[in-house]
Amino acid sequence: MKIIKLYGADWCPDCRRAKSFLADNNINFEFIDVDLDETATALVESINKGKRIIPTILVDEKSYTNPNNNILSSVFGINDVGTVQLFGADWCPDCRRAKSFLTDNNINFEFIDIESDWATKKVEEINNGKRIIPTILIDAVPYTNPDNAKLTVVLSINIEKSHKIYDTIIIGAGAAGLTTSIYAQRDRFDSLILEKSTVGGNAFLTEKIENYPGFQSISGPKLMERMEEQAVTYGAVIKTGEAVQSISKQDDIFSIKTNTNTYLSKTVVLSTGSTYRKLGIQNEKELIGSGIHYCATCDGAFYRDKDIIVIGGGNSALEEGIFLAGFCKSVKIVNRSTEFSASPTYIEKLKTIKNITTYMNQTSEEFVANEKGMFQSLNVVDNETNEKSTITADGVFIFIGLIPNTKVFENVVDLNERGFIKTKNLAETSVKGIFAAGDCREGAIAQVAAATGEGVLASYGIRNYLK
Ligand SMILES: Cc1cc2nc3c(=O)[nH]c(=O)nc-3n(C[C@H](O)[C@H](O)[C@H](O)COP(=O)(O)OP(=O)(O)OC[C@H]3O[C@@H](n4cnc5c(N)ncnc54)[C@H](O)[C@@H]3O)c2cc1C
């Protein structure tokens, strides 16, 4: 629990006001009378650069000097509909999405970083032992990773319908979508990007990018923040937490329905990228968040100094395995084939890392949970000898490829047998006015540089169409 200390005195009206506000809102605090405690007076003076200003309120390490009730509401997440506490972490994309949504809609919330032990325990307690964030308490009622539509309902947020017709609506704020908007805006076309999670796409989840031209090495988040900044500077509007659910067309205008609203545009760009492929073996689904993960940058921090398994043998598996080995106690890489399919650079690098062990030619058969419902071990079978064995660890990261995020476009544009969007010429799909770019497109190379190039292509398609 957070430790809240209110340094004040009985004769001070603002101290009485702050005390009643905290008490009325059921916030536990310790009152320290500065008239009776010299150390407290000295502390107040040191916080306030020599001045004796009360009330001075300490919330864990942070101090607030005579905060008014609005500031207290914001610090403790107090709203008309109740108190909102968001348990999360800065590295978690859905936490950032939920935080932006609450901020954009003027909802006070208390952000509680799960770095502290009590907060992690609280999250586990709420989610039956699972570590799922963001977990949001609204007047003590828990919501586990609620999407923006759910938050809109539970917080009674009034969303106004938009009637503006954009020149283009870009679905997905990854490298492809952001690049399209930079070019479209420079062509003086009004663009709106609808993003179901947070800005940056898959590249944002990548620790280090060493093959994007112009940068010897750059962190994924930094590169994507620069792309976002550039798009916004040119006037692009980006709405996060907007999951597109359907697209329809009437009189040359596209109507795009999301989980919260409907938007109109003259053209559409599909740049929804791709998602982690699942193994589809026993207990995989049940243990997601309880020891099974698909994103090292998102969830790796839970396994500092712990033993983990990485499943896969391609570039992502090796890159992420090497990244995890930097702070985990040990990394066991389980690969189905006799050789890695990753590039030689990663294979060579792997050999130099002492806390990585490889298990080659092993098919993953089943995940086993302990009595608390947390991942405990992985059962594998040797493809050559048929011998079964068990690999134990604290957690598992699965990196076995990607599938395109195109389900919602199934009945909108032509897809190939693997679900990738078919295109021709200037990124044109089978429907006039709809374009596709990046990892969701048939023939995509699945690299950031390629995705940005495809974004440029789509922008030329838009220009041609609108002309
Ligand atoms: C672990 C990992 C490491 C990588 N390392 C590198 C590297 O070192 N170098 C390199 O060049 N490439 C790397 N890549 C590949 C690179 O990240 C991708 O090629 C690139 O991000 C593709 O960009 P994109 O815009 O097509 O798609 P994405 O980046 O996937 O963006 C698509 C966006 O669309 C959103 N979206 C999906 N569905 C909807 C919907 N219905 N409504 C609204 N929004 C939606 C998603 O949330 C996402 O933000 C890596 C990928 C991974 C997974």
The ligand as a Tripos MOL2 file, in Angstrom:
@<TRIPOS>MOLECULE
LIG
   53    58     1     0     0
SMALL
NO_CHARGES

@<TRIPOS>ATOM
      1 C1         10.2440   -9.0780  -31.9430 C.3       1 LIG1
      2 C2         10.4120   -8.3510  -33.2390 C.ar      1 LIG1
      3 C3         11.6410   -7.8420  -33.6070 C.ar      1 LIG1
      4 C4         11.8140   -7.1500  -34.8310 C.ar      1 LIG1
      5 N1         13.0460   -6.6310  -35.1510 N.ar      1 LIG1
      6 C5         13.1790   -5.9090  -36.2910 C.ar      1 LIG1
      7 C6         14.4270   -5.3010  -36.6400 C.ar      1 LIG1
      8 O1         15.4090   -5.3920  -35.9200 O.2       1 LIG1
      9 N2         14.4910   -4.6160  -37.8180 N.ar      1 LIG1
     10 C7         13.4330   -4.4720  -38.6660 C.ar      1 LIG1
     11 O2         13.5530   -3.8210  -39.7000 O.2       1 LIG1
     12 N3         12.2370   -5.0430  -38.3530 N.ar      1 LIG1
     13 C8         12.0870   -5.7540  -37.1900 C.ar      1 LIG1
     14 N4         10.8880   -6.3250  -36.9030 N.ar      1 LIG1
     15 C9          9.7910   -6.2210  -37.8660 C.3       1 LIG1
     16 C10         9.0980   -4.8560  -37.7990 C.3       1 LIG1
     17 O3          8.7600   -4.5510  -36.4700 O.3       1 LIG1
     18 C11         7.8650   -4.8750  -38.6890 C.3       1 LIG1
     19 O4          8.2260   -5.2470  -39.9860 O.3       1 LIG1
     20 C12         7.1830   -3.5080  -38.7350 C.3       1 LIG1
     21 O5          6.8310   -3.1160  -37.4350 O.3       1 LIG1
     22 C13         5.9460   -3.5840  -39.6170 C.3       1 LIG1
     23 O6          5.2720   -2.3720  -39.5630 O.3       1 LIG1
     24 P1          3.7170   -2.2790  -39.9110 P.3       1 LIG1
     25 O7          3.3730   -0.8370  -39.8120 O.co2     1 LIG1
     26 O8          3.4360   -2.9770  -41.1670 O.co2     1 LIG1
     27 O9          2.9700   -3.1310  -38.8010 O.3       1 LIG1
     28 P2          2.9870   -3.0640  -37.2220 P.3       1 LIG1
     29 O10         4.2500   -2.4930  -36.7200 O.co2     1 LIG1
     30 O11         2.6190   -4.4270  -36.7750 O.co2     1 LIG1
     31 O12         1.8210   -2.0330  -36.8870 O.3       1 LIG1
     32 C14         0.4760   -2.3750  -37.1150 C.3       1 LIG1
     33 C15        -0.3880   -1.5930  -36.1530 C.3       1 LIG1
     34 O13        -1.7610   -1.8150  -36.4890 O.3       1 LIG1
     35 C16        -2.5230   -1.9240  -35.3080 C.3       1 LIG1
     36 N5         -3.7620   -2.6580  -35.5810 N.ar      1 LIG1
     37 C17        -3.9170   -3.9770  -35.8760 C.ar      1 LIG1
     38 N6         -5.2180   -4.2780  -36.0700 N.ar      1 LIG1
     39 C18        -5.9150   -3.1190  -35.8900 C.ar      1 LIG1
     40 C19        -7.2900   -2.7730  -35.9460 C.ar      1 LIG1
     41 N7         -8.2390   -3.6750  -36.2400 N.pl3     1 LIG1
     42 N8         -7.6490   -1.5000  -35.6990 N.ar      1 LIG1
     43 C20        -6.7180   -0.5580  -35.4250 C.ar      1 LIG1
     44 N9         -5.3780   -0.8330  -35.3420 N.ar      1 LIG1
     45 C21        -4.9940   -2.0920  -35.5880 C.ar      1 LIG1
     46 C22        -1.5800   -2.6830  -34.3680 C.3       1 LIG1
     47 O14        -1.9300   -2.4840  -33.0160 O.3       1 LIG1
     48 C23        -0.2210   -2.0590  -34.7240 C.3       1 LIG1
     49 O15         0.0990   -0.9660  -33.9050 O.3       1 LIG1
     50 C24        10.7040   -7.0000  -35.6870 C.ar      1 LIG1
     51 C25         9.4480   -7.5150  -35.3130 C.ar      1 LIG1
     52 C26         9.2970   -8.1790  -34.1080 C.ar      1 LIG1
     53 C27         7.9390   -8.7190  -33.7330 C.3       1 LIG1
@<TRIPOS>BOND
     1     1     2 1
     2     2     3 ar
     3     2    52 ar
     4     3     4 ar
     5     4     5 ar
     6     4    50 ar
     7     5     6 ar
     8     6     7 ar
     9     6    13 1
    10     7     8 2
    11     7     9 ar
    12     9    10 ar
    13    10    11 2
    14    10    12 ar
    15    12    13 ar
    16    13    14 ar
    17    14    15 1
    18    14    50 ar
    19    15    16 1
    20    16    17 1
    21    16    18 1
    22    18    19 1
    23    18    20 1
    24    20    21 1
    25    20    22 1
    26    22    23 1
    27    23    24 1
    28    24    25 2
    29    24    26 1
    30    24    27 1
    31    27    28 1
    32    28    29 2
    33    28    30 1
    34    28    31 1
    35    31    32 1
    36    32    33 1
    37    33    34 1
    38    33    48 1
    39    34    35 1
    40    35    36 1
    41    35    46 1
    42    36    37 ar
    43    36    45 ar
    44    37    38 ar
    45    38    39 ar
    46    39    40 ar
    47    39    45 ar
    48    40    41 1
    49    40    42 ar
    50    42    43 ar
    51    43    44 ar
    52    44    45 ar
    53    46    47 1
    54    46    48 1
    55    48    49 1
    56    50    51 ar
    57    51    52 ar
    58    52    53 1
@<TRIPOS>SUBSTRUCTURE
     1 LIG1         1 GROUP 0 **** ****
